[in-house]
Amino acid sequence: MRVPAWIGFCALLIVIACGSGEARAQALGPENRAYAVDTANERYTAQFRTNGRYEDSRGARGSWSYDGRSLCMLIRKPYEDEYEVCAPWIDLRIGQGILTNDWTPDRSLARVTRIE
């Protein structure tokens, strides 16, 4: 039994349409999102503003960049040296969290939970 060519074409369009939404969502990265970060020494909320601005509840400021695969943050806490950390990007839903050592300058463990 032969399948009409239009059925194959429609199936291809569905695959492309479904895949492009996922790619768009991942391409956004952390922009306009907030995360609760809990470490052994501190607890704070990190905000990823538009135009690559980073702010957190400790009073730290800096910048962030996202290349579609990795998130890099250049952060300066008040009265401390600037540091940079980079982490593979994991797209979390609100309320979802991960344990990682990629968000701390000394590579200590942190729980990172998306809160908005």
Chimera marker file (.cmm) of the C-alpha trace (Angstrom):
<marker_set name="trace">
<marker id="1" x="0.000" y="0.000" z="0.000" r="1" g="1" b="0" radius="0.5"/>
<marker id="2" x="1.414" y="3.355" z="-1.023" r="1" g="1" b="0" radius="0.5"/>
<marker id="3" x="1.170" y="6.329" z="1.307" r="1" g="1" b="0" radius="0.5"/>
<marker id="4" x="0.214" y="9.543" z="-0.489" r="1" g="1" b="0" radius="0.5"/>
<marker id="5" x="3.033" y="12.090" z="-0.639" r="1" g="1" b="0" radius="0.5"/>
<marker id="6" x="0.941" y="14.745" z="1.105" r="1" g="1" b="0" radius="0.5"/>
<marker id="7" x="0.757" y="12.584" z="4.275" r="1" g="1" b="0" radius="0.5"/>
<marker id="8" x="4.556" y="12.422" z="4.459" r="1" g="1" b="0" radius="0.5"/>
<marker id="9" x="4.776" y="16.170" z="3.871" r="1" g="1" b="0" radius="0.5"/>
<marker id="10" x="2.238" y="16.869" z="6.652" r="1" g="1" b="0" radius="0.5"/>
<marker id="11" x="4.137" y="14.600" z="9.040" r="1" g="1" b="0" radius="0.5"/>
<marker id="12" x="7.347" y="16.511" z="8.276" r="1" g="1" b="0" radius="0.5"/>
<marker id="13" x="5.627" y="19.846" z="8.953" r="1" g="1" b="0" radius="0.5"/>
<marker id="14" x="4.378" y="18.551" z="12.326" r="1" g="1" b="0" radius="0.5"/>
<marker id="15" x="7.885" y="17.442" z="13.331" r="1" g="1" b="0" radius="0.5"/>
<marker id="16" x="9.326" y="20.815" z="12.324" r="1" g="1" b="0" radius="0.5"/>
<marker id="17" x="6.600" y="22.757" z="14.149" r="1" g="1" b="0" radius="0.5"/>
<marker id="18" x="6.945" y="20.753" z="17.359" r="1" g="1" b="0" radius="0.5"/>
<marker id="19" x="10.727" y="20.912" z="17.339" r="1" g="1" b="0" radius="0.5"/>
<marker id="20" x="10.906" y="24.645" z="16.698" r="1" g="1" b="0" radius="0.5"/>
<marker id="21" x="8.888" y="25.451" z="19.841" r="1" g="1" b="0" radius="0.5"/>
<marker id="22" x="11.310" y="23.475" z="21.977" r="1" g="1" b="0" radius="0.5"/>
<marker id="23" x="14.288" y="25.173" z="20.361" r="1" g="1" b="0" radius="0.5"/>
<marker id="24" x="12.754" y="28.607" z="20.974" r="1" g="1" b="0" radius="0.5"/>
<marker id="25" x="12.102" y="27.801" z="24.650" r="1" g="1" b="0" radius="0.5"/>
<marker id="26" x="15.634" y="26.574" z="25.204" r="1" g="1" b="0" radius="0.5"/>
<marker id="27" x="17.130" y="29.524" z="23.338" r="1" g="1" b="0" radius="0.5"/>
<marker id="28" x="15.689" y="31.919" z="25.937" r="1" g="1" b="0" radius="0.5"/>
<marker id="29" x="17.888" y="30.627" z="28.760" r="1" g="1" b="0" radius="0.5"/>
<marker id="30" x="17.436" y="32.307" z="32.140" r="1" g="1" b="0" radius="0.5"/>
<marker id="31" x="16.295" y="35.746" z="30.930" r="1" g="1" b="0" radius="0.5"/>
<marker id="32" x="13.618" y="37.278" z="33.199" r="1" g="1" b="0" radius="0.5"/>
<marker id="33" x="13.745" y="34.319" z="35.579" r="1" g="1" b="0" radius="0.5"/>
<marker id="34" x="14.579" y="34.080" z="39.275" r="1" g="1" b="0" radius="0.5"/>
<marker id="35" x="16.211" y="31.246" z="41.193" r="1" g="1" b="0" radius="0.5"/>
<marker id="36" x="16.547" y="30.489" z="44.906" r="1" g="1" b="0" radius="0.5"/>
<marker id="37" x="20.106" y="29.396" z="45.643" r="1" g="1" b="0" radius="0.5"/>
<marker id="38" x="20.895" y="27.543" z="48.873" r="1" g="1" b="0" radius="0.5"/>
<marker id="39" x="24.484" y="26.716" z="49.826" r="1" g="1" b="0" radius="0.5"/>
<marker id="40" x="26.055" y="25.579" z="53.085" r="1" g="1" b="0" radius="0.5"/>
<marker id="41" x="26.943" y="29.217" z="53.877" r="1" g="1" b="0" radius="0.5"/>
<marker id="42" x="24.152" y="31.346" z="52.427" r="1" g="1" b="0" radius="0.5"/>
<marker id="43" x="20.721" y="31.559" z="50.871" r="1" g="1" b="0" radius="0.5"/>
<marker id="44" x="19.833" y="34.123" z="48.211" r="1" g="1" b="0" radius="0.5"/>
<marker id="45" x="17.636" y="34.842" z="45.201" r="1" g="1" b="0" radius="0.5"/>
<marker id="46" x="19.330" y="35.336" z="41.824" r="1" g="1" b="0" radius="0.5"/>
<marker id="47" x="17.593" y="37.452" z="39.160" r="1" g="1" b="0" radius="0.5"/>
<marker id="48" x="18.513" y="37.248" z="35.480" r="1" g="1" b="0" radius="0.5"/>
<marker id="49" x="17.396" y="40.563" z="33.983" r="1" g="1" b="0" radius="0.5"/>
<marker id="50" x="17.151" y="41.486" z="30.323" r="1" g="1" b="0" radius="0.5"/>
<marker id="51" x="20.244" y="42.598" z="28.447" r="1" g="1" b="0" radius="0.5"/>
<marker id="52" x="22.437" y="40.208" z="30.441" r="1" g="1" b="0" radius="0.5"/>
<marker id="53" x="22.163" y="41.955" z="33.829" r="1" g="1" b="0" radius="0.5"/>
<marker id="54" x="22.537" y="39.824" z="36.976" r="1" g="1" b="0" radius="0.5"/>
<marker id="55" x="21.322" y="40.873" z="40.446" r="1" g="1" b="0" radius="0.5"/>
<marker id="56" x="20.810" y="38.935" z="43.652" r="1" g="1" b="0" radius="0.5"/>
<marker id="57" x="19.452" y="39.444" z="47.164" r="1" g="1" b="0" radius="0.5"/>
<marker id="58" x="22.996" y="39.523" z="48.637" r="1" g="1" b="0" radius="0.5"/>
<marker id="59" x="23.546" y="42.812" z="46.824" r="1" g="1" b="0" radius="0.5"/>
<marker id="60" x="25.714" y="41.204" z="44.160" r="1" g="1" b="0" radius="0.5"/>
<marker id="61" x="25.638" y="42.611" z="40.641" r="1" g="1" b="0" radius="0.5"/>
<marker id="62" x="27.092" y="41.441" z="37.397" r="1" g="1" b="0" radius="0.5"/>
<marker id="63" x="26.320" y="40.027" z="34.009" r="1" g="1" b="0" radius="0.5"/>
<marker id="64" x="25.266" y="36.764" z="32.465" r="1" g="1" b="0" radius="0.5"/>
<marker id="65" x="25.486" y="35.213" z="29.027" r="1" g="1" b="0" radius="0.5"/>
<marker id="66" x="23.858" y="32.204" z="27.464" r="1" g="1" b="0" radius="0.5"/>
<marker id="67" x="25.081" y="30.553" z="24.264" r="1" g="1" b="0" radius="0.5"/>
<marker id="68" x="22.279" y="28.015" z="23.861" r="1" g="1" b="0" radius="0.5"/>
<marker id="69" x="24.131" y="25.375" z="25.890" r="1" g="1" b="0" radius="0.5"/>
<marker id="70" x="25.915" y="27.035" z="28.818" r="1" g="1" b="0" radius="0.5"/>
<marker id="71" x="25.098" y="29.804" z="31.271" r="1" g="1" b="0" radius="0.5"/>
<marker id="72" x="28.031" y="31.968" z="32.395" r="1" g="1" b="0" radius="0.5"/>
<marker id="73" x="27.755" y="34.487" z="35.210" r="1" g="1" b="0" radius="0.5"/>
<marker id="74" x="30.259" y="37.222" z="36.090" r="1" g="1" b="0" radius="0.5"/>
<marker id="75" x="29.369" y="38.277" z="39.637" r="1" g="1" b="0" radius="0.5"/>
<marker id="76" x="30.670" y="40.801" z="42.149" r="1" g="1" b="0" radius="0.5"/>
<marker id="77" x="29.394" y="40.682" z="45.705" r="1" g="1" b="0" radius="0.5"/>
<marker id="78" x="29.801" y="43.859" z="47.787" r="1" g="1" b="0" radius="0.5"/>
<marker id="79" x="33.345" y="44.189" z="49.155" r="1" g="1" b="0" radius="0.5"/>
<marker id="80" x="34.558" y="41.001" z="47.446" r="1" g="1" b="0" radius="0.5"/>
<marker id="81" x="36.423" y="40.107" z="44.277" r="1" g="1" b="0" radius="0.5"/>
<marker id="82" x="34.561" y="39.469" z="41.070" r="1" g="1" b="0" radius="0.5"/>
<marker id="83" x="34.206" y="35.816" z="40.061" r="1" g="1" b="0" radius="0.5"/>
<marker id="84" x="32.937" y="33.917" z="37.054" r="1" g="1" b="0" radius="0.5"/>
<marker id="85" x="31.099" y="30.605" z="36.971" r="1" g="1" b="0" radius="0.5"/>
<marker id="86" x="29.761" y="28.688" z="33.993" r="1" g="1" b="0" radius="0.5"/>
<marker id="87" x="27.299" y="25.821" z="34.043" r="1" g="1" b="0" radius="0.5"/>
<marker id="88" x="25.624" y="23.580" z="31.505" r="1" g="1" b="0" radius="0.5"/>
<marker id="89" x="22.116" y="24.954" z="31.010" r="1" g="1" b="0" radius="0.5"/>
<marker id="90" x="19.263" y="22.954" z="32.528" r="1" g="1" b="0" radius="0.5"/>
<marker id="91" x="15.855" y="24.425" z="31.769" r="1" g="1" b="0" radius="0.5"/>
<marker id="92" x="13.884" y="24.122" z="35.028" r="1" g="1" b="0" radius="0.5"/>
<marker id="93" x="10.159" y="24.630" z="35.481" r="1" g="1" b="0" radius="0.5"/>
<marker id="94" x="8.942" y="26.870" z="38.321" r="1" g="1" b="0" radius="0.5"/>
<marker id="95" x="9.330" y="24.917" z="41.558" r="1" g="1" b="0" radius="0.5"/>
<marker id="96" x="11.835" y="22.485" z="40.073" r="1" g="1" b="0" radius="0.5"/>
<marker id="97" x="15.365" y="22.381" z="41.508" r="1" g="1" b="0" radius="0.5"/>
<marker id="98" x="18.741" y="20.737" z="41.010" r="1" g="1" b="0" radius="0.5"/>
<marker id="99" x="21.860" y="20.100" z="43.090" r="1" g="1" b="0" radius="0.5"/>
<marker id="100" x="24.957" y="21.497" z="41.390" r="1" g="1" b="0" radius="0.5"/>
<marker id="101" x="28.470" y="22.697" z="42.131" r="1" g="1" b="0" radius="0.5"/>
<marker id="102" x="28.577" y="24.860" z="38.988" r="1" g="1" b="0" radius="0.5"/>
<marker id="103" x="26.963" y="27.957" z="40.543" r="1" g="1" b="0" radius="0.5"/>
<marker id="104" x="29.530" y="28.599" z="43.315" r="1" g="1" b="0" radius="0.5"/>
<marker id="105" x="33.047" y="30.040" z="42.960" r="1" g="1" b="0" radius="0.5"/>
<marker id="106" x="34.566" y="27.333" z="45.186" r="1" g="1" b="0" radius="0.5"/>
<marker id="107" x="32.581" y="24.562" z="43.472" r="1" g="1" b="0" radius="0.5"/>
<marker id="108" x="30.717" y="23.742" z="46.693" r="1" g="1" b="0" radius="0.5"/>
<marker id="109" x="27.292" y="22.164" z="46.422" r="1" g="1" b="0" radius="0.5"/>
<marker id="110" x="24.227" y="24.372" z="45.947" r="1" g="1" b="0" radius="0.5"/>
<marker id="111" x="20.529" y="23.692" z="45.501" r="1" g="1" b="0" radius="0.5"/>
<marker id="112" x="19.175" y="25.891" z="42.701" r="1" g="1" b="0" radius="0.5"/>
<marker id="113" x="15.387" y="26.163" z="42.427" r="1" g="1" b="0" radius="0.5"/>
<marker id="114" x="13.503" y="28.185" z="39.816" r="1" g="1" b="0" radius="0.5"/>
<marker id="115" x="11.014" y="30.455" z="41.565" r="1" g="1" b="0" radius="0.5"/>
<marker id="116" x="9.787" y="32.609" z="38.644" r="1" g="1" b="0" radius="0.5"/>
<link id1="1" id2="2" r="1" g="1" b="0" radius="0.2"/>
<link id1="2" id2="3" r="1" g="1" b="0" radius="0.2"/>
<link id1="3" id2="4" r="1" g="1" b="0" radius="0.2"/>
<link id1="4" id2="5" r="1" g="1" b="0" radius="0.2"/>
<link id1="5" id2="6" r="1" g="1" b="0" radius="0.2"/>
<link id1="6" id2="7" r="1" g="1" b="0" radius="0.2"/>
<link id1="7" id2="8" r="1" g="1" b="0" radius="0.2"/>
<link id1="8" id2="9" r="1" g="1" b="0" radius="0.2"/>
<link id1="9" id2="10" r="1" g="1" b="0" radius="0.2"/>
<link id1="10" id2="11" r="1" g="1" b="0" radius="0.2"/>
<link id1="11" id2="12" r="1" g="1" b="0" radius="0.2"/>
<link id1="12" id2="13" r="1" g="1" b="0" radius="0.2"/>
<link id1="13" id2="14" r="1" g="1" b="0" radius="0.2"/>
<link id1="14" id2="15" r="1" g="1" b="0" radius="0.2"/>
<link id1="15" id2="16" r="1" g="1" b="0" radius="0.2"/>
<link id1="16" id2="17" r="1" g="1" b="0" radius="0.2"/>
<link id1="17" id2="18" r="1" g="1" b="0" radius="0.2"/>
<link id1="18" id2="19" r="1" g="1" b="0" radius="0.2"/>
<link id1="19" id2="20" r="1" g="1" b="0" radius="0.2"/>
<link id1="20" id2="21" r="1" g="1" b="0" radius="0.2"/>
<link id1="21" id2="22" r="1" g="1" b="0" radius="0.2"/>
<link id1="22" id2="23" r="1" g="1" b="0" radius="0.2"/>
<link id1="23" id2="24" r="1" g="1" b="0" radius="0.2"/>
<link id1="24" id2="25" r="1" g="1" b="0" radius="0.2"/>
<link id1="25" id2="26" r="1" g="1" b="0" radius="0.2"/>
<link id1="26" id2="27" r="1" g="1" b="0" radius="0.2"/>
<link id1="27" id2="28" r="1" g="1" b="0" radius="0.2"/>
<link id1="28" id2="29" r="1" g="1" b="0" radius="0.2"/>
<link id1="29" id2="30" r="1" g="1" b="0" radius="0.2"/>
<link id1="30" id2="31" r="1" g="1" b="0" radius="0.2"/>
<link id1="31" id2="32" r="1" g="1" b="0" radius="0.2"/>
<link id1="32" id2="33" r="1" g="1" b="0" radius="0.2"/>
<link id1="33" id2="34" r="1" g="1" b="0" radius="0.2"/>
<link id1="34" id2="35" r="1" g="1" b="0" radius="0.2"/>
<link id1="35" id2="36" r="1" g="1" b="0" radius="0.2"/>
<link id1="36" id2="37" r="1" g="1" b="0" radius="0.2"/>
<link id1="37" id2="38" r="1" g="1" b="0" radius="0.2"/>
<link id1="38" id2="39" r="1" g="1" b="0" radius="0.2"/>
<link id1="39" id2="40" r="1" g="1" b="0" radius="0.2"/>
<link id1="40" id2="41" r="1" g="1" b="0" radius="0.2"/>
<link id1="41" id2="42" r="1" g="1" b="0" radius="0.2"/>
<link id1="42" id2="43" r="1" g="1" b="0" radius="0.2"/>
<link id1="43" id2="44" r="1" g="1" b="0" radius="0.2"/>
<link id1="44" id2="45" r="1" g="1" b="0" radius="0.2"/>
<link id1="45" id2="46" r="1" g="1" b="0" radius="0.2"/>
<link id1="46" id2="47" r="1" g="1" b="0" radius="0.2"/>
<link id1="47" id2="48" r="1" g="1" b="0" radius="0.2"/>
<link id1="48" id2="49" r="1" g="1" b="0" radius="0.2"/>
<link id1="49" id2="50" r="1" g="1" b="0" radius="0.2"/>
<link id1="50" id2="51" r="1" g="1" b="0" radius="0.2"/>
<link id1="51" id2="52" r="1" g="1" b="0" radius="0.2"/>
<link id1="52" id2="53" r="1" g="1" b="0" radius="0.2"/>
<link id1="53" id2="54" r="1" g="1" b="0" radius="0.2"/>
<link id1="54" id2="55" r="1" g="1" b="0" radius="0.2"/>
<link id1="55" id2="56" r="1" g="1" b="0" radius="0.2"/>
<link id1="56" id2="57" r="1" g="1" b="0" radius="0.2"/>
<link id1="57" id2="58" r="1" g="1" b="0" radius="0.2"/>
<link id1="58" id2="59" r="1" g="1" b="0" radius="0.2"/>
<link id1="59" id2="60" r="1" g="1" b="0" radius="0.2"/>
<link id1="60" id2="61" r="1" g="1" b="0" radius="0.2"/>
<link id1="61" id2="62" r="1" g="1" b="0" radius="0.2"/>
<link id1="62" id2="63" r="1" g="1" b="0" radius="0.2"/>
<link id1="63" id2="64" r="1" g="1" b="0" radius="0.2"/>
<link id1="64" id2="65" r="1" g="1" b="0" radius="0.2"/>
<link id1="65" id2="66" r="1" g="1" b="0" radius="0.2"/>
<link id1="66" id2="67" r="1" g="1" b="0" radius="0.2"/>
<link id1="67" id2="68" r="1" g="1" b="0" radius="0.2"/>
<link id1="68" id2="69" r="1" g="1" b="0" radius="0.2"/>
<link id1="69" id2="70" r="1" g="1" b="0" radius="0.2"/>
<link id1="70" id2="71" r="1" g="1" b="0" radius="0.2"/>
<link id1="71" id2="72" r="1" g="1" b="0" radius="0.2"/>
<link id1="72" id2="73" r="1" g="1" b="0" radius="0.2"/>
<link id1="73" id2="74" r="1" g="1" b="0" radius="0.2"/>
<link id1="74" id2="75" r="1" g="1" b="0" radius="0.2"/>
<link id1="75" id2="76" r="1" g="1" b="0" radius="0.2"/>
<link id1="76" id2="77" r="1" g="1" b="0" radius="0.2"/>
<link id1="77" id2="78" r="1" g="1" b="0" radius="0.2"/>
<link id1="78" id2="79" r="1" g="1" b="0" radius="0.2"/>
<link id1="79" id2="80" r="1" g="1" b="0" radius="0.2"/>
<link id1="80" id2="81" r="1" g="1" b="0" radius="0.2"/>
<link id1="81" id2="82" r="1" g="1" b="0" radius="0.2"/>
<link id1="82" id2="83" r="1" g="1" b="0" radius="0.2"/>
<link id1="83" id2="84" r="1" g="1" b="0" radius="0.2"/>
<link id1="84" id2="85" r="1" g="1" b="0" radius="0.2"/>
<link id1="85" id2="86" r="1" g="1" b="0" radius="0.2"/>
<link id1="86" id2="87" r="1" g="1" b="0" radius="0.2"/>
<link id1="87" id2="88" r="1" g="1" b="0" radius="0.2"/>
<link id1="88" id2="89" r="1" g="1" b="0" radius="0.2"/>
<link id1="89" id2="90" r="1" g="1" b="0" radius="0.2"/>
<link id1="90" id2="91" r="1" g="1" b="0" radius="0.2"/>
<link id1="91" id2="92" r="1" g="1" b="0" radius="0.2"/>
<link id1="92" id2="93" r="1" g="1" b="0" radius="0.2"/>
<link id1="93" id2="94" r="1" g="1" b="0" radius="0.2"/>
<link id1="94" id2="95" r="1" g="1" b="0" radius="0.2"/>
<link id1="95" id2="96" r="1" g="1" b="0" radius="0.2"/>
<link id1="96" id2="97" r="1" g="1" b="0" radius="0.2"/>
<link id1="97" id2="98" r="1" g="1" b="0" radius="0.2"/>
<link id1="98" id2="99" r="1" g="1" b="0" radius="0.2"/>
<link id1="99" id2="100" r="1" g="1" b="0" radius="0.2"/>
<link id1="100" id2="101" r="1" g="1" b="0" radius="0.2"/>
<link id1="101" id2="102" r="1" g="1" b="0" radius="0.2"/>
<link id1="102" id2="103" r="1" g="1" b="0" radius="0.2"/>
<link id1="103" id2="104" r="1" g="1" b="0" radius="0.2"/>
<link id1="104" id2="105" r="1" g="1" b="0" radius="0.2"/>
<link id1="105" id2="106" r="1" g="1" b="0" radius="0.2"/>
<link id1="106" id2="107" r="1" g="1" b="0" radius="0.2"/>
<link id1="107" id2="108" r="1" g="1" b="0" radius="0.2"/>
<link id1="108" id2="109" r="1" g="1" b="0" radius="0.2"/>
<link id1="109" id2="110" r="1" g="1" b="0" radius="0.2"/>
<link id1="110" id2="111" r="1" g="1" b="0" radius="0.2"/>
<link id1="111" id2="112" r="1" g="1" b="0" radius="0.2"/>
<link id1="112" id2="113" r="1" g="1" b="0" radius="0.2"/>
<link id1="113" id2="114" r="1" g="1" b="0" radius="0.2"/>
<link id1="114" id2="115" r="1" g="1" b="0" radius="0.2"/>
<link id1="115" id2="116" r="1" g="1" b="0" radius="0.2"/>
</marker_set>
